[in-house]
């Protein structure tokens, strides 16, 4: 079960600066799972950090 999602639309490779966060208010609620971000003019790296209910996390990056 996913607890929260953090998205950095301009990840610098070192520090995750959260531009969008999805954290449900109640434990019975689910994360949205679909997100739209404005397109940047230049090529950028987007990072998505997913944290599960046990506190384990994974960060995935993609250059767009």
mmJSON file of the N, C-alpha and C atoms, coordinates in Angstrom:
{"data_MODEL":{"atom_site":{
"group_PDB":["ATOM","ATOM","ATOM","ATOM","ATOM","ATOM","ATOM","ATOM","ATOM","ATOM","ATOM","ATOM","ATOM","ATOM","ATOM","ATOM","ATOM","ATOM","ATOM","ATOM","ATOM","ATOM","ATOM","ATOM","ATOM","ATOM","ATOM","ATOM","ATOM","ATOM","ATOM","ATOM","ATOM","ATOM","ATOM","ATOM","ATOM","ATOM","ATOM","ATOM","ATOM","ATOM","ATOM","ATOM","ATOM","ATOM","ATOM","ATOM","ATOM","ATOM","ATOM","ATOM","ATOM","ATOM","ATOM","ATOM","ATOM","ATOM","ATOM","ATOM","ATOM","ATOM","ATOM","ATOM","ATOM","ATOM","ATOM","ATOM","ATOM","ATOM","ATOM","ATOM","ATOM","ATOM","ATOM","ATOM","ATOM","ATOM","ATOM","ATOM","ATOM","ATOM","ATOM","ATOM","ATOM","ATOM","ATOM","ATOM","ATOM","ATOM","ATOM","ATOM","ATOM","ATOM","ATOM","ATOM","ATOM","ATOM","ATOM","ATOM","ATOM","ATOM","ATOM","ATOM","ATOM","ATOM","ATOM","ATOM","ATOM","ATOM","ATOM","ATOM","ATOM","ATOM","ATOM","ATOM","ATOM","ATOM","ATOM","ATOM","ATOM","ATOM","ATOM","ATOM","ATOM","ATOM","ATOM","ATOM","ATOM","ATOM","ATOM","ATOM","ATOM","ATOM","ATOM","ATOM","ATOM","ATOM","ATOM","ATOM","ATOM","ATOM","ATOM","ATOM","ATOM","ATOM","ATOM","ATOM","ATOM","ATOM","ATOM","ATOM","ATOM","ATOM","ATOM","ATOM","ATOM","ATOM","ATOM","ATOM","ATOM","ATOM","ATOM","ATOM","ATOM","ATOM","ATOM","ATOM","ATOM","ATOM","ATOM","ATOM","ATOM","ATOM","ATOM","ATOM","ATOM","ATOM","ATOM","ATOM","ATOM","ATOM","ATOM","ATOM","ATOM","ATOM","ATOM","ATOM","ATOM","ATOM","ATOM","ATOM"],
"id":[1,2,3,4,5,6,7,8,9,10,11,12,13,14,15,16,17,18,19,20,21,22,23,24,25,26,27,28,29,30,31,32,33,34,35,36,37,38,39,40,41,42,43,44,45,46,47,48,49,50,51,52,53,54,55,56,57,58,59,60,61,62,63,64,65,66,67,68,69,70,71,72,73,74,75,76,77,78,79,80,81,82,83,84,85,86,87,88,89,90,91,92,93,94,95,96,97,98,99,100,101,102,103,104,105,106,107,108,109,110,111,112,113,114,115,116,117,118,119,120,121,122,123,124,125,126,127,128,129,130,131,132,133,134,135,136,137,138,139,140,141,142,143,144,145,146,147,148,149,150,151,152,153,154,155,156,157,158,159,160,161,162,163,164,165,166,167,168,169,170,171,172,173,174,175,176,177,178,179,180,181,182,183,184,185,186,187,188,189,190,191,192],
"type_symbol":["N","C","C","N","C","C","N","C","C","N","C","C","N","C","C","N","C","C","N","C","C","N","C","C","N","C","C","N","C","C","N","C","C","N","C","C","N","C","C","N","C","C","N","C","C","N","C","C","N","C","C","N","C","C","N","C","C","N","C","C","N","C","C","N","C","C","N","C","C","N","C","C","N","C","C","N","C","C","N","C","C","N","C","C","N","C","C","N","C","C","N","C","C","N","C","C","N","C","C","N","C","C","N","C","C","N","C","C","N","C","C","N","C","C","N","C","C","N","C","C","N","C","C","N","C","C","N","C","C","N","C","C","N","C","C","N","C","C","N","C","C","N","C","C","N","C","C","N","C","C","N","C","C","N","C","C","N","C","C","N","C","C","N","C","C","N","C","C","N","C","C","N","C","C","N","C","C","N","C","C","N","C","C","N","C","C","N","C","C","N","C","C"],
"label_atom_id":["N","CA","C","N","CA","C","N","CA","C","N","CA","C","N","CA","C","N","CA","C","N","CA","C","N","CA","C","N","CA","C","N","CA","C","N","CA","C","N","CA","C","N","CA","C","N","CA","C","N","CA","C","N","CA","C","N","CA","C","N","CA","C","N","CA","C","N","CA","C","N","CA","C","N","CA","C","N","CA","C","N","CA","C","N","CA","C","N","CA","C","N","CA","C","N","CA","C","N","CA","C","N","CA","C","N","CA","C","N","CA","C","N","CA","C","N","CA","C","N","CA","C","N","CA","C","N","CA","C","N","CA","C","N","CA","C","N","CA","C","N","CA","C","N","CA","C","N","CA","C","N","CA","C","N","CA","C","N","CA","C","N","CA","C","N","CA","C","N","CA","C","N","CA","C","N","CA","C","N","CA","C","N","CA","C","N","CA","C","N","CA","C","N","CA","C","N","CA","C","N","CA","C","N","CA","C","N","CA","C","N","CA","C","N","CA","C","N","CA","C","N","CA","C"],
"label_alt_id":[null,null,null,null,null,null,null,null,null,null,null,null,null,null,null,null,null,null,null,null,null,null,null,null,null,null,null,null,null,null,null,null,null,null,null,null,null,null,null,null,null,null,null,null,null,null,null,null,null,null,null,null,null,null,null,null,null,null,null,null,null,null,null,null,null,null,null,null,null,null,null,null,null,null,null,null,null,null,null,null,null,null,null,null,null,null,null,null,null,null,null,null,null,null,null,null,null,null,null,null,null,null,null,null,null,null,null,null,null,null,null,null,null,null,null,null,null,null,null,null,null,null,null,null,null,null,null,null,null,null,null,null,null,null,null,null,null,null,null,null,null,null,null,null,null,null,null,null,null,null,null,null,null,null,null,null,null,null,null,null,null,null,null,null,null,null,null,null,null,null,null,null,null,null,null,null,null,null,null,null,null,null,null,null,null,null,null,null,null,null,null,null],
"label_comp_id":["UNK","UNK","UNK","UNK","UNK","UNK","UNK","UNK","UNK","UNK","UNK","UNK","UNK","UNK","UNK","UNK","UNK","UNK","UNK","UNK","UNK","UNK","UNK","UNK","UNK","UNK","UNK","UNK","UNK","UNK","UNK","UNK","UNK","UNK","UNK","UNK","UNK","UNK","UNK","UNK","UNK","UNK","UNK","UNK","UNK","UNK","UNK","UNK","UNK","UNK","UNK","UNK","UNK","UNK","UNK","UNK","UNK","UNK","UNK","UNK","UNK","UNK","UNK","UNK","UNK","UNK","UNK","UNK","UNK","UNK","UNK","UNK","UNK","UNK","UNK","UNK","UNK","UNK","UNK","UNK","UNK","UNK","UNK","UNK","UNK","UNK","UNK","UNK","UNK","UNK","UNK","UNK","UNK","UNK","UNK","UNK","UNK","UNK","UNK","UNK","UNK","UNK","UNK","UNK","UNK","UNK","UNK","UNK","UNK","UNK","UNK","UNK","UNK","UNK","UNK","UNK","UNK","UNK","UNK","UNK","UNK","UNK","UNK","UNK","UNK","UNK","UNK","UNK","UNK","UNK","UNK","UNK","UNK","UNK","UNK","UNK","UNK","UNK","UNK","UNK","UNK","UNK","UNK","UNK","UNK","UNK","UNK","UNK","UNK","UNK","UNK","UNK","UNK","UNK","UNK","UNK","UNK","UNK","UNK","UNK","UNK","UNK","UNK","UNK","UNK","UNK","UNK","UNK","UNK","UNK","UNK","UNK","UNK","UNK","UNK","UNK","UNK","UNK","UNK","UNK","UNK","UNK","UNK","UNK","UNK","UNK","UNK","UNK","UNK","UNK","UNK","UNK"],
"label_asym_id":["A","A","A","A","A","A","A","A","A","A","A","A","A","A","A","A","A","A","A","A","A","A","A","A","A","A","A","A","A","A","A","A","A","A","A","A","A","A","A","A","A","A","A","A","A","A","A","A","A","A","A","A","A","A","A","A","A","A","A","A","A","A","A","A","A","A","A","A","A","A","A","A","A","A","A","A","A","A","A","A","A","A","A","A","A","A","A","A","A","A","A","A","A","A","A","A","A","A","A","A","A","A","A","A","A","A","A","A","A","A","A","A","A","A","A","A","A","A","A","A","A","A","A","A","A","A","A","A","A","A","A","A","A","A","A","A","A","A","A","A","A","A","A","A","A","A","A","A","A","A","A","A","A","A","A","A","A","A","A","A","A","A","A","A","A","A","A","A","A","A","A","A","A","A","A","A","A","A","A","A","A","A","A","A","A","A","A","A","A","A","A","A"],
"label_entity_id":["1","1","1","1","1","1","1","1","1","1","1","1","1","1","1","1","1","1","1","1","1","1","1","1","1","1","1","1","1","1","1","1","1","1","1","1","1","1","1","1","1","1","1","1","1","1","1","1","1","1","1","1","1","1","1","1","1","1","1","1","1","1","1","1","1","1","1","1","1","1","1","1","1","1","1","1","1","1","1","1","1","1","1","1","1","1","1","1","1","1","1","1","1","1","1","1","1","1","1","1","1","1","1","1","1","1","1","1","1","1","1","1","1","1","1","1","1","1","1","1","1","1","1","1","1","1","1","1","1","1","1","1","1","1","1","1","1","1","1","1","1","1","1","1","1","1","1","1","1","1","1","1","1","1","1","1","1","1","1","1","1","1","1","1","1","1","1","1","1","1","1","1","1","1","1","1","1","1","1","1","1","1","1","1","1","1","1","1","1","1","1","1"],
"label_seq_id":[1,1,1,2,2,2,3,3,3,4,4,4,5,5,5,6,6,6,7,7,7,8,8,8,9,9,9,10,10,10,11,11,11,12,12,12,13,13,13,14,14,14,15,15,15,16,16,16,17,17,17,18,18,18,19,19,19,20,20,20,21,21,21,22,22,22,23,23,23,24,24,24,25,25,25,26,26,26,27,27,27,28,28,28,29,29,29,30,30,30,31,31,31,32,32,32,33,33,33,34,34,34,35,35,35,36,36,36,37,37,37,38,38,38,39,39,39,40,40,40,41,41,41,42,42,42,43,43,43,44,44,44,45,45,45,46,46,46,47,47,47,48,48,48,49,49,49,50,50,50,51,51,51,52,52,52,53,53,53,54,54,54,55,55,55,56,56,56,57,57,57,58,58,58,59,59,59,60,60,60,61,61,61,62,62,62,63,63,63,64,64,64],
"pdbx_PDB_ins_code":[null,null,null,null,null,null,null,null,null,null,null,null,null,null,null,null,null,null,null,null,null,null,null,null,null,null,null,null,null,null,null,null,null,null,null,null,null,null,null,null,null,null,null,null,null,null,null,null,null,null,null,null,null,null,null,null,null,null,null,null,null,null,null,null,null,null,null,null,null,null,null,null,null,null,null,null,null,null,null,null,null,null,null,null,null,null,null,null,null,null,null,null,null,null,null,null,null,null,null,null,null,null,null,null,null,null,null,null,null,null,null,null,null,null,null,null,null,null,null,null,null,null,null,null,null,null,null,null,null,null,null,null,null,null,null,null,null,null,null,null,null,null,null,null,null,null,null,null,null,null,null,null,null,null,null,null,null,null,null,null,null,null,null,null,null,null,null,null,null,null,null,null,null,null,null,null,null,null,null,null,null,null,null,null,null,null,null,null,null,null,null,null],
"Cartn_x":[0.841,0.0,0.887,0.581,1.333,0.812,1.726,1.368,1.375,2.411,2.487,3.414,3.224,4.02,4.497,5.8,6.39,6.99,6.757,7.274,8.082,9.302,10.172,10.301,9.705,9.733,11.065,12.001,13.315,14.401,14.494,15.429,16.873,17.69,19.089,20.045,19.517,20.35,20.83,20.579,21.043,19.886,19.147,18.107,16.742,15.81,14.447,13.659,13.352,12.528,11.116,10.252,8.902,8.083,7.642,6.772,5.323,5.102,3.757,3.811,2.878,2.819,1.4,1.287,-0.007,0.044,-0.588,-0.648,-2.101,-2.787,-4.185,-4.347,-5.453,-5.701,-5.98,-6.716,-7.052,-6.352,-6.022,-5.357,-6.223,-7.531,-8.423,-8.49,-7.993,-7.972,-6.759,-6.847,-5.753,-5.135,-3.892,-3.269,-3.995,-3.904,-4.604,-4.076,-2.761,-2.146,-2.021,-2.607,-2.492,-2.216,-1.106,-0.666,-0.291,-0.576,-0.199,0.678,1.803,2.726,2.936,3.197,3.47,4.779,4.812,6.016,7.01,8.267,9.318,9.884,10.424,10.951,12.182,13.039,14.269,14.113,15.064,15.09,15.316,14.621,14.725,14.636,15.053,14.916,13.791,12.831,11.709,11.986,11.804,11.982,10.652,10.342,9.131,9.561,9.191,9.507,8.21,8.21,7.043,7.392,6.551,6.757,5.58,5.889,4.803,4.431,3.435,2.908,3.927,4.96,5.994,7.149,7.082,8.13,9.247,9.144,10.159,9.88,10.947,10.776,11.637,11.218,11.959,11.856,12.959,12.968,13.27,12.416,12.574,12.749,13.714,13.931,13.804,13.441,13.373,13.684,14.453,14.751,13.72,13.075,12.035,12.317],
"Cartn_y":[-1.18,0.0,1.244,2.156,3.407,4.407,4.994,5.991,7.395,7.732,9.069,9.069,10.088,10.262,11.705,11.881,13.21,13.317,14.445,14.641,15.928,15.809,16.964,17.098,18.155,18.296,18.791,19.179,19.672,19.148,17.836,17.184,17.462,17.889,18.22,17.052,15.908,14.739,14.618,15.628,15.603,15.795,16.886,17.25,17.161,16.467,16.358,17.573,18.487,19.656,19.351,19.043,18.571,19.689,19.442,20.375,19.949,18.658,18.123,16.963,16.94,15.85,15.31,14.015,13.36,12.551,13.099,12.451,12.445,11.313,11.264,11.664,12.343,12.812,11.672,10.666,9.532,8.284,7.391,6.139,5.28,5.451,4.664,5.211,6.445,7.032,6.528,6.582,6.156,7.359,7.216,8.275,8.362,9.525,9.758,8.852,8.816,7.942,8.52,9.691,10.341,11.813,12.309,13.67,14.395,15.69,16.527,17.652,17.854,18.922,19.784,21.076,21.917,21.506,21.568,21.221,22.373,22.049,23.054,23.242,24.423,24.741,23.899,23.675,22.918,21.473,20.624,19.244,19.234,18.371,18.317,16.866,16.651,15.339,15.412,14.53,14.442,13.282,13.521,12.467,12.213,10.949,10.551,9.661,10.072,9.3,8.689,7.368,6.651,6.052,6.321,5.804,4.891,3.659,2.748,2.869,2.106,2.18,1.763,1.025,0.601,1.6,2.663,3.67,3.405,2.314,2.041,2.951,3.359,4.313,3.95,4.447,4.273,5.592,5.961,7.16,6.723,7.157,6.852,8.179,8.228,9.456,9.171,10.237,10.154,11.527,11.557,12.81,13.032,14.191,14.529,15.868],
"Cartn_z":[0.0,0.0,0.0,-0.88,-1.005,0.019,0.778,1.783,1.194,0.426,-0.168,-1.374,-2.211,-3.413,-3.455,-3.766,-3.902,-5.299,-5.975,-7.325,-7.382,-7.92,-8.164,-9.675,-10.275,-11.726,-12.288,-11.429,-11.879,-10.943,-10.838,-9.917,-10.329,-9.363,-9.647,-9.397,-9.009,-8.766,-7.331,-6.515,-5.119,-4.131,-4.301,-3.337,-4.004,-3.355,-3.867,-3.382,-4.303,-3.998,-4.467,-3.535,-3.853,-4.483,-5.718,-6.418,-6.319,-6.097,-5.958,-4.981,-4.05,-3.057,-2.995,-2.864,-2.703,-1.418,-0.383,0.924,1.384,1.272,1.695,3.164,3.456,4.825,5.786,5.319,6.179,5.685,6.561,6.191,5.269,5.334,4.48,3.055,2.828,1.486,0.72,-0.602,-1.461,-2.165,-2.61,-3.398,-4.74,-5.371,-6.632,-7.738,-7.932,-8.913,-10.301,-10.565,-11.868,-11.614,-12.215,-11.915,-13.198,-13.248,-14.376,-13.869,-14.555,-14.208,-15.441,-15.25,-16.419,-17.084,-18.411,-19.155,-19.06,-18.787,-18.747,-20.146,-20.439,-21.766,-22.106,-21.139,-21.363,-20.901,-21.317,-20.851,-19.343,-18.65,-17.193,-16.725,-15.502,-14.879,-13.852,-13.998,-13.065,-12.119,-10.827,-9.822,-9.124,-8.932,-8.209,-7.054,-5.85,-4.645,-4.12,-3.963,-3.469,-2.115,-1.114,0.238,0.573,1.045,1.399,2.873,3.276,4.648,5.7,5.32,6.263,6.337,5.515,5.525,4.535,3.793,2.772,1.584,0.895,-0.183,-1.381,-2.54,-3.784,-4.552,-5.21,-6.053,-7.472,-8.405,-9.816,-10.549,-11.479,-12.244,-13.74,-14.477,-15.937,-16.499,-17.572,-18.239,-19.337,-19.3,-20.276,-20.914],
"occupancy":[1.0,1.0,1.0,1.0,1.0,1.0,1.0,1.0,1.0,1.0,1.0,1.0,1.0,1.0,1.0,1.0,1.0,1.0,1.0,1.0,1.0,1.0,1.0,1.0,1.0,1.0,1.0,1.0,1.0,1.0,1.0,1.0,1.0,1.0,1.0,1.0,1.0,1.0,1.0,1.0,1.0,1.0,1.0,1.0,1.0,1.0,1.0,1.0,1.0,1.0,1.0,1.0,1.0,1.0,1.0,1.0,1.0,1.0,1.0,1.0,1.0,1.0,1.0,1.0,1.0,1.0,1.0,1.0,1.0,1.0,1.0,1.0,1.0,1.0,1.0,1.0,1.0,1.0,1.0,1.0,1.0,1.0,1.0,1.0,1.0,1.0,1.0,1.0,1.0,1.0,1.0,1.0,1.0,1.0,1.0,1.0,1.0,1.0,1.0,1.0,1.0,1.0,1.0,1.0,1.0,1.0,1.0,1.0,1.0,1.0,1.0,1.0,1.0,1.0,1.0,1.0,1.0,1.0,1.0,1.0,1.0,1.0,1.0,1.0,1.0,1.0,1.0,1.0,1.0,1.0,1.0,1.0,1.0,1.0,1.0,1.0,1.0,1.0,1.0,1.0,1.0,1.0,1.0,1.0,1.0,1.0,1.0,1.0,1.0,1.0,1.0,1.0,1.0,1.0,1.0,1.0,1.0,1.0,1.0,1.0,1.0,1.0,1.0,1.0,1.0,1.0,1.0,1.0,1.0,1.0,1.0,1.0,1.0,1.0,1.0,1.0,1.0,1.0,1.0,1.0,1.0,1.0,1.0,1.0,1.0,1.0,1.0,1.0,1.0,1.0,1.0,1.0],
"B_iso_or_equiv":[0.0,0.0,0.0,0.0,0.0,0.0,0.0,0.0,0.0,0.0,0.0,0.0,0.0,0.0,0.0,0.0,0.0,0.0,0.0,0.0,0.0,0.0,0.0,0.0,0.0,0.0,0.0,0.0,0.0,0.0,0.0,0.0,0.0,0.0,0.0,0.0,0.0,0.0,0.0,0.0,0.0,0.0,0.0,0.0,0.0,0.0,0.0,0.0,0.0,0.0,0.0,0.0,0.0,0.0,0.0,0.0,0.0,0.0,0.0,0.0,0.0,0.0,0.0,0.0,0.0,0.0,0.0,0.0,0.0,0.0,0.0,0.0,0.0,0.0,0.0,0.0,0.0,0.0,0.0,0.0,0.0,0.0,0.0,0.0,0.0,0.0,0.0,0.0,0.0,0.0,0.0,0.0,0.0,0.0,0.0,0.0,0.0,0.0,0.0,0.0,0.0,0.0,0.0,0.0,0.0,0.0,0.0,0.0,0.0,0.0,0.0,0.0,0.0,0.0,0.0,0.0,0.0,0.0,0.0,0.0,0.0,0.0,0.0,0.0,0.0,0.0,0.0,0.0,0.0,0.0,0.0,0.0,0.0,0.0,0.0,0.0,0.0,0.0,0.0,0.0,0.0,0.0,0.0,0.0,0.0,0.0,0.0,0.0,0.0,0.0,0.0,0.0,0.0,0.0,0.0,0.0,0.0,0.0,0.0,0.0,0.0,0.0,0.0,0.0,0.0,0.0,0.0,0.0,0.0,0.0,0.0,0.0,0.0,0.0,0.0,0.0,0.0,0.0,0.0,0.0,0.0,0.0,0.0,0.0,0.0,0.0,0.0,0.0,0.0,0.0,0.0,0.0],
"pdbx_formal_charge":[null,null,null,null,null,null,null,null,null,null,null,null,null,null,null,null,null,null,null,null,null,null,null,null,null,null,null,null,null,null,null,null,null,null,null,null,null,null,null,null,null,null,null,null,null,null,null,null,null,null,null,null,null,null,null,null,null,null,null,null,null,null,null,null,null,null,null,null,null,null,null,null,null,null,null,null,null,null,null,null,null,null,null,null,null,null,null,null,null,null,null,null,null,null,null,null,null,null,null,null,null,null,null,null,null,null,null,null,null,null,null,null,null,null,null,null,null,null,null,null,null,null,null,null,null,null,null,null,null,null,null,null,null,null,null,null,null,null,null,null,null,null,null,null,null,null,null,null,null,null,null,null,null,null,null,null,null,null,null,null,null,null,null,null,null,null,null,null,null,null,null,null,null,null,null,null,null,null,null,null,null,null,null,null,null,null,null,null,null,null,null,null],
"auth_seq_id":[1,1,1,2,2,2,3,3,3,4,4,4,5,5,5,6,6,6,7,7,7,8,8,8,9,9,9,10,10,10,11,11,11,12,12,12,13,13,13,14,14,14,15,15,15,16,16,16,17,17,17,18,18,18,19,19,19,20,20,20,21,21,21,22,22,22,23,23,23,24,24,24,25,25,25,26,26,26,27,27,27,28,28,28,29,29,29,30,30,30,31,31,31,32,32,32,33,33,33,34,34,34,35,35,35,36,36,36,37,37,37,38,38,38,39,39,39,40,40,40,41,41,41,42,42,42,43,43,43,44,44,44,45,45,45,46,46,46,47,47,47,48,48,48,49,49,49,50,50,50,51,51,51,52,52,52,53,53,53,54,54,54,55,55,55,56,56,56,57,57,57,58,58,58,59,59,59,60,60,60,61,61,61,62,62,62,63,63,63,64,64,64],
"auth_comp_id":["UNK","UNK","UNK","UNK","UNK","UNK","UNK","UNK","UNK","UNK","UNK","UNK","UNK","UNK","UNK","UNK","UNK","UNK","UNK","UNK","UNK","UNK","UNK","UNK","UNK","UNK","UNK","UNK","UNK","UNK","UNK","UNK","UNK","UNK","UNK","UNK","UNK","UNK","UNK","UNK","UNK","UNK","UNK","UNK","UNK","UNK","UNK","UNK","UNK","UNK","UNK","UNK","UNK","UNK","UNK","UNK","UNK","UNK","UNK","UNK","UNK","UNK","UNK","UNK","UNK","UNK","UNK","UNK","UNK","UNK","UNK","UNK","UNK","UNK","UNK","UNK","UNK","UNK","UNK","UNK","UNK","UNK","UNK","UNK","UNK","UNK","UNK","UNK","UNK","UNK","UNK","UNK","UNK","UNK","UNK","UNK","UNK","UNK","UNK","UNK","UNK","UNK","UNK","UNK","UNK","UNK","UNK","UNK","UNK","UNK","UNK","UNK","UNK","UNK","UNK","UNK","UNK","UNK","UNK","UNK","UNK","UNK","UNK","UNK","UNK","UNK","UNK","UNK","UNK","UNK","UNK","UNK","UNK","UNK","UNK","UNK","UNK","UNK","UNK","UNK","UNK","UNK","UNK","UNK","UNK","UNK","UNK","UNK","UNK","UNK","UNK","UNK","UNK","UNK","UNK","UNK","UNK","UNK","UNK","UNK","UNK","UNK","UNK","UNK","UNK","UNK","UNK","UNK","UNK","UNK","UNK","UNK","UNK","UNK","UNK","UNK","UNK","UNK","UNK","UNK","UNK","UNK","UNK","UNK","UNK","UNK","UNK","UNK","UNK","UNK","UNK","UNK"],
"auth_asym_id":["A","A","A","A","A","A","A","A","A","A","A","A","A","A","A","A","A","A","A","A","A","A","A","A","A","A","A","A","A","A","A","A","A","A","A","A","A","A","A","A","A","A","A","A","A","A","A","A","A","A","A","A","A","A","A","A","A","A","A","A","A","A","A","A","A","A","A","A","A","A","A","A","A","A","A","A","A","A","A","A","A","A","A","A","A","A","A","A","A","A","A","A","A","A","A","A","A","A","A","A","A","A","A","A","A","A","A","A","A","A","A","A","A","A","A","A","A","A","A","A","A","A","A","A","A","A","A","A","A","A","A","A","A","A","A","A","A","A","A","A","A","A","A","A","A","A","A","A","A","A","A","A","A","A","A","A","A","A","A","A","A","A","A","A","A","A","A","A","A","A","A","A","A","A","A","A","A","A","A","A","A","A","A","A","A","A","A","A","A","A","A","A"],
"auth_atom_id":["N","CA","C","N","CA","C","N","CA","C","N","CA","C","N","CA","C","N","CA","C","N","CA","C","N","CA","C","N","CA","C","N","CA","C","N","CA","C","N","CA","C","N","CA","C","N","CA","C","N","CA","C","N","CA","C","N","CA","C","N","CA","C","N","CA","C","N","CA","C","N","CA","C","N","CA","C","N","CA","C","N","CA","C","N","CA","C","N","CA","C","N","CA","C","N","CA","C","N","CA","C","N","CA","C","N","CA","C","N","CA","C","N","CA","C","N","CA","C","N","CA","C","N","CA","C","N","CA","C","N","CA","C","N","CA","C","N","CA","C","N","CA","C","N","CA","C","N","CA","C","N","CA","C","N","CA","C","N","CA","C","N","CA","C","N","CA","C","N","CA","C","N","CA","C","N","CA","C","N","CA","C","N","CA","C","N","CA","C","N","CA","C","N","CA","C","N","CA","C","N","CA","C","N","CA","C","N","CA","C","N","CA","C","N","CA","C","N","CA","C","N","CA","C"],
"pdbx_PDB_model_num":[1,1,1,1,1,1,1,1,1,1,1,1,1,1,1,1,1,1,1,1,1,1,1,1,1,1,1,1,1,1,1,1,1,1,1,1,1,1,1,1,1,1,1,1,1,1,1,1,1,1,1,1,1,1,1,1,1,1,1,1,1,1,1,1,1,1,1,1,1,1,1,1,1,1,1,1,1,1,1,1,1,1,1,1,1,1,1,1,1,1,1,1,1,1,1,1,1,1,1,1,1,1,1,1,1,1,1,1,1,1,1,1,1,1,1,1,1,1,1,1,1,1,1,1,1,1,1,1,1,1,1,1,1,1,1,1,1,1,1,1,1,1,1,1,1,1,1,1,1,1,1,1,1,1,1,1,1,1,1,1,1,1,1,1,1,1,1,1,1,1,1,1,1,1,1,1,1,1,1,1,1,1,1,1,1,1,1,1,1,1,1,1]
}}}
